[in-house]
Amino acid sequence: MPETVLLKDQDKIAKSTGIVSSATFLSRVLGLVREQVFAFLFGAGYATDAFVAAFRIPNLLRDLFAEGALSSAFIPVFTDYVTNQGKEKAWELANLVLNLLLVTLCLIIILGVILSPYIVGVIAPGFGKVAGKQELTTLLSRIMFPFLLLVALAALVMGILNTFRHFGIPAVAPTLFNLGMIIGGLFLSPFFDPPIIGMAIGVLLGGFGQLAIQLPSLRKIGFRYHFTLNLRHPGVKRILILMVPATLGLASTQINIFVNTLIGSLLPQGSVSYLNYSFRLMQFPIGVFGVAVATVTFPIVSAFAAKKQMDRLLSTFTSSLKLVFFLTIPSALFLAVASQPVISVLFQHGRFTFLDTIATSQALLFYCIGLFAYSSVRLTASTFYSMGDTKTPVKTSAVAVGVNIVLNLLLMHPLGFRGLALSASIAAIVNLFFLLTILDKKIGPLDRKDISETFFKILTSAFFMGLILWIYLKFFGLDLSTAGLVQKILSLAITMILGLATYFAFSYILRVKELDRILELLKISKKKE
């Protein structure tokens, strides 16, 4: 394959990633505002623990049946229909999947509402020791269960739009989810007793908004809804066959968090909240960078797989993986070194105290170890799904879940909630290692030398960035227990600018190619403007 063609593929991904990253950045900023509202109103304790555990239930199912397994199974098959059978057949398949989803998830929601007390008893057994905590968690779970249907439909629409290379609106859609929760916290919570119910209703408002904003774009590209069901349709069969193992293959992160919630409920009160707040911060770079790259890459490699162009598939994956490394490794070092200033600015208000900042920063430090792996696993697993291989991610996911559970049990007593964060990070790294090893043998060989050199160049640049930031904070950092918010914001802004400048400088010195490519694309975009 000519190098110019490969570079064009890489440039398309980088440009589309920029669009998705910008939209996702807006969503993640609102997500942090949402968490600030949450921290201000409820702090880290009784009500927050109950909400986090209750939301884990539909959120886990969302990853299994919507944004995870469904997208991974649907996009390759739908792309194949669009590429090889035409739009009419593709729209027929989309309608069949949409209606099957409606019927199936309505039944699951009804069962979930009925069985909520038993589900809560399983995922958070320790809550029963605190008066009223298990009952509150059950109530919140019942309120939020319909969110599963809304977000699943939104994910299906997103998959269709992404297949047609429409990335912007689907990436903006989660903004509506965050707005719904902010509205629920600020304006609905005062009308309920307990107030946390307002946040649960905000989840439903946000889920509806996330779906509704995408519908005009869906209609614009030619989709028309009609009710039809046919489980014997070959496309539906292919999707269902792919979904069964894909459900397990993409579930490792959510299952690991689920296990962390269960074990965290057995630890001192606040442990679940610390893990939740810290992982929310992790979700910022994972979403803005890791998920953005994976979202853009998936339909592209699916198209290459449908055309049997495996050389372009492999080169596209490798380029995307290095881009994920370039964006997420420095993010991890920054969050690790500046964890307390970041958390203090975002959450240390109202009932969220300086002691909560310290505890949350400790959890964040251990989560940062696996940030690059969390982001890369989704990209790598999606590459397997694009080729119709759903068994490999299942196997590696099972190993990762097993590693996480064993390490949780070993580390929960010596390290407390910190051990749960460390276990999840190690499990993600193990998952990525096995996925890359198998991918190398299946369609490789991967250019291991190029990937390794790029990884260590990026890690070295990020390390020196982190060292400079540590020195700066050591000698010029604020006393976060007494400093005012404006002071903390200014100090954090200086830290971020210093981190960005030093990382780019060291990347330039070490000749990291991803920096050159990003700078070149910025120049091209500027010329067009």
Secondary structure, DSSP 8 states (H G I E B T S, - for coil): --HHHHHHHHHHHHHHHHHHHHHHHHHHHHHHHHHHHHHHHH-SSHHHHHHHHHHHHHHHHHHHHTTTHHHHHHHHHHHHHHHHT-HHHHHHHHHHHHHHHHHHHHHHHHHHHHHHHHHHHHH-GGGGGSTTHHHHHHHHHHHHTTHHHHHHHHHHHHHHHHHTT--HHHHHHHHHHHHHHHHIIIIIGGGSSSTHHHHHHHHHHHHHHHHHTTHHHHHHTT--------TT-HHHHHHHHHHHHHHHHT-HHHHHHHHHHHHHTTSSTTHHHHHHHHHHHHHHHIIIIIIHHHHHHHHHHHHHHHTT-HHHHHHHHHHHHHHHHHHHHHHHHHHHHTHHHHHHHHH-STT--HHHHHHHHHHHHHHHTTHHHHHHHHHHHHHHHHTT--HHHHHHHHHHHHHHHHHHHHHHHHHTHHHHHHHHHHHHHHHHHHHHHHHHHHT----HHHHHHHHHHHHHHHHHHHHHHHHHHHHH---TTT--HHHHHHHHHHHHHHHHHHHHHHHHHTT-HHHHHHHHHHHHHHHH-
